[in-house]
Amino acid sequence: MADTFVPRDPDWKARCLASFEQQPICRTLGIELTAVEPGFCEMRLPFRAELTQQHGFFHAGMVSTLADNAGGYAAYSLMPAGAEVLAVEFKINLMAPAKGDVMIARARVIKPGRTLTITQVEVSMLDGGAEKDCALMQQTAICLMPK
């Protein structure tokens, strides 16, 4: 699934799960954390009409939010104990309408770093049992250490 990365924090998984539980936006939108491994994260967002735009597709902001969160946790899984993570930049290509039953974001660390980590996030829609790609994001996340 992901390249083999060695986390800098032996308690990386507990830290990631605890951080996810502190995310009000994820609770509000209904985002589910379905997998987290060193350098990899998968999140899902079940379809709800309240999250759509005028054509009935997931709004681009929902696609970006899901991808941003998945990329952030893929990066965060490799950061040291005590670190915090923030996105500093991302570019997203919306390739097809986000229409279906469940939106899935799968994020992989491309280049881990001491301060900056580059991730790539593939977003697809699960519709009637079939997956269709809908977006691709490249993200840069920063590791913030307490002063």
Backbone bond lengths (Angstrom), bond angles and torsions (degrees), N, CA, C in turn:
res aa  C-N    CA-C-N  psi(-1)  N-CA   C-N-CA  omega(-1)  CA-C   N-CA-C  phi
1 M - - - 1.459 - - 1.518 110.22 -
2 A 1.316 117.56 -61.40 1.466 121.07 -179.35 1.521 108.18 -115.59
3 D 1.332 115.54 160.56 1.458 118.77 171.74 1.520 107.40 -60.00
4 T 1.322 116.50 163.01 1.458 120.36 179.09 1.519 109.26 -83.80
5 F 1.314 115.89 112.17 1.455 122.40 177.72 1.519 108.13 -121.10
6 V 1.313 115.83 146.00 1.463 121.12 176.54 1.524 107.44 -104.48
7 P 1.343 117.01 115.63 1.463 119.10 178.84 1.522 111.62 -63.35
8 R 1.326 116.00 147.79 1.470 121.17 178.31 1.524 111.49 -82.81
9 D 1.321 117.07 -10.25 1.466 122.59 -179.44 1.524 107.76 -121.08
10 P 1.344 118.63 118.27 1.462 119.24 179.56 1.536 112.87 -62.32
11 D 1.330 117.42 -22.07 1.468 121.51 178.75 1.530 111.65 -100.94
12 W 1.332 116.83 29.81 1.469 122.30 -175.93 1.521 112.58 -54.96
13 K 1.335 117.46 -42.45 1.467 119.75 -175.02 1.524 111.40 -67.41
14 A 1.314 117.38 -46.28 1.472 120.81 178.61 1.525 110.27 -61.11
15 R 1.340 116.88 -39.61 1.469 120.88 179.31 1.529 110.62 -64.70
16 C 1.337 116.53 -42.59 1.475 120.12 178.96 1.528 111.29 -64.68
17 L 1.315 117.01 -45.38 1.465 120.81 -179.11 1.528 111.11 -64.45
18 A 1.338 117.08 -41.33 1.465 120.65 178.74 1.523 110.58 -65.04
19 S 1.316 117.47 -40.23 1.458 121.19 178.40 1.528 110.81 -64.09
20 F 1.320 116.41 -44.04 1.469 120.08 179.53 1.531 110.75 -58.82
21 E 1.320 116.56 -39.98 1.470 120.58 -179.95 1.529 111.89 -64.93
22 Q 1.321 117.48 -19.39 1.471 122.26 -179.49 1.533 112.65 -91.29
23 Q 1.336 118.26 4.58 1.466 122.51 -174.92 1.529 110.40 -91.91
24 P 1.319 119.15 98.91 1.468 119.82 178.85 1.530 113.27 -59.89
25 I 1.335 118.36 -35.11 1.456 120.16 -178.36 1.526 111.26 -64.17
26 C 1.322 116.60 -37.29 1.466 119.64 179.82 1.524 110.95 -67.25
27 R 1.323 116.50 -42.01 1.475 120.04 176.56 1.528 110.41 -62.99
28 T 1.328 116.47 -45.84 1.465 121.31 -177.51 1.523 111.40 -60.46
29 L 1.329 116.86 -43.92 1.464 120.56 -177.18 1.518 113.21 -82.40
30 G 1.332 117.58 -21.42 1.465 120.82 -177.67 1.517 112.96 90.39
31 I 1.335 117.55 23.53 1.467 121.83 178.76 1.524 109.27 -70.09
32 E 1.322 115.39 134.96 1.462 122.57 179.24 1.522 109.42 -111.77
33 L 1.317 116.84 133.74 1.461 122.37 172.99 1.524 106.18 -89.22
34 T 1.335 117.16 109.40 1.464 120.51 -173.29 1.522 113.58 -102.49
35 A 1.332 118.05 -18.03 1.471 120.71 176.54 1.520 108.92 -161.69
36 V 1.325 114.74 140.45 1.465 120.25 171.56 1.521 107.25 -145.56
37 E 1.320 114.69 127.39 1.459 123.46 178.06 1.522 106.21 -135.36
38 P 1.324 118.00 167.03 1.465 117.96 177.03 1.537 111.35 -57.81
39 G 1.326 115.90 113.42 1.454 121.33 179.03 1.515 115.19 82.95
40 F 1.326 118.12 10.71 1.470 121.79 -178.54 1.513 110.51 -144.44
41 C 1.323 116.42 144.06 1.459 121.42 174.58 1.524 109.40 -149.29
42 E 1.315 115.87 139.20 1.466 121.58 172.03 1.517 108.51 -123.30
43 M 1.329 115.01 131.94 1.458 121.84 175.75 1.520 108.78 -130.16
44 R 1.322 115.59 152.01 1.462 121.59 -179.99 1.517 110.19 -131.02
45 L 1.316 114.22 149.57 1.461 121.62 177.12 1.519 108.33 -134.31
46 P 1.342 117.32 107.35 1.464 120.07 176.92 1.532 110.82 -64.62
47 F 1.322 115.05 145.62 1.462 121.18 -179.24 1.530 110.90 -62.75
48 R 1.328 115.03 136.66 1.460 123.22 170.46 1.519 107.12 -143.32
49 A 1.303 117.61 135.07 1.466 122.02 -178.01 1.526 111.96 -58.58
50 E 1.336 117.63 -28.37 1.475 121.09 -179.55 1.524 112.58 -66.74
51 L 1.320 118.36 -13.61 1.460 122.37 -176.57 1.527 112.50 -104.70
52 T 1.332 116.53 15.13 1.462 120.78 -175.26 1.519 112.57 -104.26
53 Q 1.323 113.77 168.38 1.455 121.29 172.56 1.535 108.28 -101.87
54 Q 1.325 116.75 -168.27 1.468 121.69 -170.27 1.528 114.49 -65.68
55 H 1.339 118.68 -17.39 1.466 121.07 -179.68 1.532 112.18 -97.61
56 G 1.334 116.66 -0.47 1.460 119.86 178.79 1.517 114.77 89.10
57 F 1.333 117.74 7.24 1.472 121.59 175.63 1.522 108.36 -92.85
58 F 1.354 116.55 157.85 1.456 118.36 170.15 1.523 108.05 -52.50
59 H 1.313 117.23 136.99 1.463 122.72 176.44 1.525 108.88 -64.39
60 A 1.331 117.28 146.17 1.466 121.59 178.43 1.525 111.76 -56.28
61 G 1.326 117.16 -31.36 1.459 120.60 176.84 1.515 112.21 -63.93
62 M 1.337 117.54 -32.75 1.467 121.13 177.25 1.527 110.21 -72.29
63 V 1.343 116.19 -39.85 1.464 120.50 177.33 1.526 109.27 -60.98
64 S 1.325 116.08 -47.43 1.467 121.33 -179.88 1.522 111.95 -63.92
65 T 1.316 117.22 -41.31 1.469 121.34 -179.22 1.522 111.36 -63.53
66 L 1.333 116.18 -45.47 1.462 119.71 179.32 1.529 110.41 -63.07
67 A 1.333 116.88 -46.84 1.467 121.01 -179.32 1.527 111.30 -63.41
68 D 1.331 117.12 -42.81 1.467 121.72 -179.83 1.529 110.90 -60.81
69 N 1.314 117.13 -44.12 1.469 120.70 179.43 1.519 111.54 -65.32
70 A 1.319 117.67 -44.95 1.468 120.38 -179.57 1.530 110.28 -62.75
71 G 1.328 117.15 -44.06 1.464 120.38 178.42 1.518 111.82 -62.56
72 G 1.323 115.90 -40.97 1.455 120.44 179.50 1.511 112.84 -61.74
73 Y 1.333 117.39 -40.99 1.465 119.75 -179.60 1.520 112.44 -75.90
74 A 1.330 117.97 -30.11 1.470 119.45 173.00 1.526 109.03 -61.45
75 A 1.335 116.56 -45.32 1.467 121.22 178.33 1.525 111.06 -66.13
76 Y 1.330 116.74 -45.66 1.463 122.47 -176.35 1.536 111.40 -59.72
77 S 1.325 116.78 -31.96 1.468 120.38 -178.58 1.529 112.34 -61.71
78 L 1.322 117.00 -20.85 1.466 120.74 -178.32 1.516 113.30 -103.36
79 M 1.320 117.34 0.48 1.464 120.97 -177.12 1.530 110.91 -85.75
80 P 1.341 117.19 157.56 1.468 120.30 -177.63 1.522 112.65 -72.66
81 A 1.318 115.08 163.78 1.465 121.45 175.51 1.522 109.37 -55.40
82 G 1.316 116.28 140.40 1.454 121.65 178.60 1.515 114.06 87.48
83 A 1.324 117.22 -8.68 1.463 121.17 -178.09 1.526 111.18 -75.72
84 E 1.308 114.30 157.01 1.466 123.08 168.61 1.511 106.46 -122.81
85 V 1.318 117.12 156.68 1.453 121.41 -178.34 1.520 109.91 -123.43
86 L 1.323 115.64 141.77 1.468 122.30 173.38 1.518 108.04 -141.18
87 A 1.321 116.10 145.78 1.464 120.37 171.07 1.520 107.79 -76.97
88 V 1.322 116.30 136.83 1.463 119.80 175.61 1.522 111.08 -111.91
89 E 1.335 116.65 -17.06 1.455 119.74 179.46 1.521 108.70 -166.76
90 F 1.329 116.24 144.01 1.453 119.29 165.97 1.516 110.53 -153.40
91 K 1.326 113.21 155.32 1.458 122.67 176.92 1.505 105.69 -128.05
92 I 1.320 116.70 127.52 1.455 120.19 -179.65 1.517 109.59 -123.25
93 N 1.317 115.18 135.50 1.455 122.28 172.41 1.515 107.34 -106.94
94 L 1.331 115.96 119.57 1.462 121.86 176.25 1.532 105.99 -91.10
95 M 1.324 116.52 108.93 1.462 121.59 -170.18 1.523 114.04 -96.66
96 A 1.326 116.61 -23.13 1.459 121.42 -179.51 1.524 107.72 -158.11
97 P 1.337 117.42 156.74 1.467 118.78 177.87 1.528 111.48 -57.93
98 A 1.310 115.83 139.99 1.467 122.26 178.56 1.525 107.54 -85.42
99 K 1.314 114.92 79.51 1.466 122.11 -175.69 1.522 108.79 -122.94
100 G 1.319 116.13 126.40 1.457 120.20 179.09 1.510 111.30 158.26
101 D 1.324 114.90 -163.06 1.458 121.64 -174.69 1.526 113.15 -86.71
102 V 1.325 116.56 -40.00 1.468 122.09 -175.77 1.518 109.07 -144.63
103 M 1.330 116.56 132.76 1.458 121.74 173.42 1.532 107.67 -93.38
104 I 1.334 116.48 135.27 1.463 122.62 -177.29 1.523 108.52 -123.64
105 A 1.331 116.95 129.56 1.466 121.96 174.07 1.520 107.85 -116.22
106 R 1.329 115.59 126.09 1.469 121.62 176.65 1.528 107.82 -118.86
107 A 1.320 115.08 116.60 1.463 121.48 -175.03 1.517 110.37 -111.28
108 R 1.329 114.59 138.32 1.457 121.83 177.68 1.517 109.34 -129.65
109 V 1.312 116.08 138.29 1.452 120.06 172.90 1.521 107.48 -74.00
110 I 1.325 114.87 129.13 1.456 121.44 177.11 1.525 109.79 -95.00
111 K 1.329 115.91 -42.82 1.467 121.60 -179.08 1.520 109.12 -143.54
112 P 1.343 117.38 104.57 1.462 119.06 175.12 1.525 109.57 -78.66
113 G 1.308 115.84 148.25 1.454 119.78 177.74 1.513 110.80 -144.07
114 R 1.316 115.64 168.00 1.468 120.42 178.76 1.520 110.54 -64.17
115 T 1.333 116.34 -40.52 1.462 120.96 -178.33 1.522 112.21 -111.90
116 L 1.336 117.52 -47.54 1.466 121.73 -178.22 1.516 110.90 -112.67
117 T 1.318 115.19 138.89 1.461 122.15 177.80 1.520 108.11 -126.15
118 I 1.340 116.10 134.12 1.458 121.77 178.88 1.525 108.54 -101.87
119 T 1.334 115.39 130.40 1.463 120.62 177.48 1.526 109.68 -123.03
120 Q 1.325 114.92 158.18 1.451 121.72 171.24 1.525 106.79 -125.75
121 V 1.327 115.12 133.95 1.462 120.29 -176.28 1.524 109.06 -124.53
122 E 1.321 115.10 124.28 1.464 121.44 174.42 1.523 107.35 -100.70
123 V 1.325 115.75 129.19 1.459 121.05 179.43 1.525 108.16 -114.99
124 S 1.318 115.28 131.13 1.461 120.18 178.62 1.523 109.28 -132.97
125 M 1.313 113.98 164.77 1.462 121.17 175.18 1.519 108.11 -113.28
126 L 1.316 115.55 131.74 1.455 122.18 173.19 1.521 106.10 -95.25
127 D 1.315 116.88 118.95 1.459 121.72 -176.42 1.518 108.65 -139.04
128 G 1.317 115.94 114.01 1.456 120.00 -179.52 1.512 113.47 60.79
129 G 1.338 117.73 31.16 1.455 121.51 177.84 1.519 114.53 89.96
130 A 1.334 118.45 -9.08 1.461 121.59 179.28 1.520 109.42 -109.51
131 E 1.346 115.84 143.23 1.467 121.38 177.84 1.521 109.93 -100.30
132 K 1.343 114.95 140.16 1.462 121.01 176.58 1.525 107.88 -133.70
133 D 1.332 116.38 128.88 1.465 120.70 178.00 1.518 110.10 -61.77
134 C 1.339 116.16 139.10 1.473 118.78 177.09 1.520 113.41 -130.82
135 A 1.342 119.13 -19.92 1.467 119.44 -179.25 1.528 109.84 -158.16
136 L 1.327 114.01 157.33 1.455 121.63 175.95 1.524 107.49 -138.24
137 M 1.328 116.22 128.43 1.465 121.39 -178.84 1.520 109.98 -121.96
138 Q 1.309 115.96 140.39 1.462 122.09 165.29 1.514 106.44 -113.63
139 Q 1.315 115.94 132.48 1.466 121.10 -172.56 1.528 110.29 -132.87
140 T 1.321 115.34 146.53 1.463 121.95 169.15 1.521 107.12 -114.76
141 A 1.328 115.58 126.43 1.468 121.97 178.66 1.523 108.16 -115.53
142 I 1.322 115.48 147.13 1.466 120.59 179.90 1.521 109.85 -111.65
143 C 1.333 115.09 140.75 1.454 122.66 174.97 1.514 107.86 -92.20
144 L 1.321 116.75 117.63 1.465 122.47 178.69 1.525 108.78 -106.87
145 M 1.304 115.88 124.99 1.462 121.47 177.89 1.518 108.65 -105.18
146 P 1.343 117.68 145.24 1.464 119.80 178.80 1.523 110.36 -62.60
147 K 1.323 114.84 147.81 1.486 121.22 -179.45 1.503 109.95 -73.51
